Amino acid sequence: MAETYEIATRNGAGAVRVRRYTSEDRLAPGSVVALGGRYWLVERVAEGRLHAAPARYRLTLRHPDGVEEAGAFRRYGTDAPRVGHQLTTLEDGAPISWAVVEQRLARDEAGEPFLEAIAERDYGETESLPDHQLEHTLDQERADAAAAMLARARAAGFSIELVGLEAGQAPDWDEAARYLDSMILEEIDDHLLETCGVDPRHDPPETWLETVKERLRADLASFRADVESHDEIEEWDFRGGKVIAALGRLDEEADPLSGYGWMCRLVDAGVLGAAGMPRVKKAALLP
């Protein structure tokens, strides 16, 4: 039986908004809901409401000896690992298989909530290896760059955002610009409006679309320039293609000066996807 909840969401800037949400599943701390164009993680129940923060997750490998290896924080999406999800890593050059056995609500050193996915060895490589979601495979040709970036992310408690270019492909900046110009207001969700600087409660609706487009045009120009200089954006080669990455804090998703903010907004708007740089689902990073 469906149940309706009041959910108070808190964005990276600390702004709180209360909305009603109906779910067939019972919601509790640790539940993830899609609301207003993004995923939210329920962190607590208070005063008859569910309180939620932008959903992040971290994949942790639990070795047979009990040692745990934690990955980088990622924004929660449709590709986030769930219980039963399989992945492979490399050990002494050979692939080994894991499966997610547990998900739990956890908090980082700053007290911010995230969903931790615990994976344990399932020894599936003795039968057949999963050929998808190689979450922690560390290819030798990008080992140094990936390991260094992940170490910085973990040390600072940052999240990581990744997009990729296929082998032999170059970014189609013209198509990205055409896609951006053709956007209509009905395609823009609440979350993207807010991270692009729109205040839906106070700004006139007739200004929203142009505000978003101006922000995204500036983001695209900054992203293009930084792909060459690598002040904010990092990249490494992989099998002839590229992996492009940025690190940042939760509150930087709306920061016009942050490389992480540029990437988050351009990914959420579909602009980088139009340029041939979709969000990387196979985050091949070892802790």
C-alpha positions, 0 to 999 in steps of 0.5 A: 500500500502506498504511503505519502511522506513529507521529505525535507531536502537539504542541498549543498548550500544548506537550503531546505525544501519540504515536498510530499512524496508517495512511495510503495516502499516503506522509507527509512534512514538509508532509503534513496528517493528520486525527487526534483531531478536528483537522488536524495538519501534519507538520513533521519526522521524528525518531527514527523518528516523524513530529512534527506541530503543529496545522495552519494555512495561509496563502494568498499571492498571487504577482503576475506581477512576483514581488511576493507578498502574504500573507494571514492564518493560518487553522486548516486545515479542509476548506475550505483551498485546495489545488493547483488551487484557484481564487479571485478578487480585485478589481483597480481594481474588476474581478474577476481570477482566480488558481489555487493552484500550489504548497503548501509547509511554511513557518515563521513568525517564531516558528518555528511551522510552517504550510502556505503555499499560493501562488496565481498569476494564471491569467487565468481571468476572460477565460473564466469566473470561479470563483464560490466561495472569494473568498479575497481579495476586498475589498468596499468596505463592509468595507474599513477594518475588514478591512484593519486586522484583517488588518494586526494579524494579520500584524504579530503573527503571529496566526491569524484565525477568522471566522463569518458571519450571513446577510443579515436573520438574527439569532443564534439563541442559544436554539437554540445553548443547546439544541444545547449541552445535547443534546451527548453524549460520543460527539460530542466529539473528543479535540481539543475535550476538551483545549481545553475543559480535559479531561485524558483521561489523568488526569480520570475519564471520567464528568466529561468531558462536564460539563467540556466543557459548562461550558466551552462555556456560559461561552464562549457567554455570553462570546461573546454579551456581547462581540458587543455590546461588541467588546472581544475580538470584532470584526464588520463589515457585509457585504451586509446580513449580518455577518462576526464575527472574532477574532484569536489565537495557537495557544496561545489555542485553550484559553484561557478568557479569549480571544475567539479561544479562545471562537470556536475552541471554539464553532466546533469544537463546532458551537454557533455553527453551530447559532446560524446562524453557520457558519465563514466559508470565503470569507475576503475579506481582502486583505493 
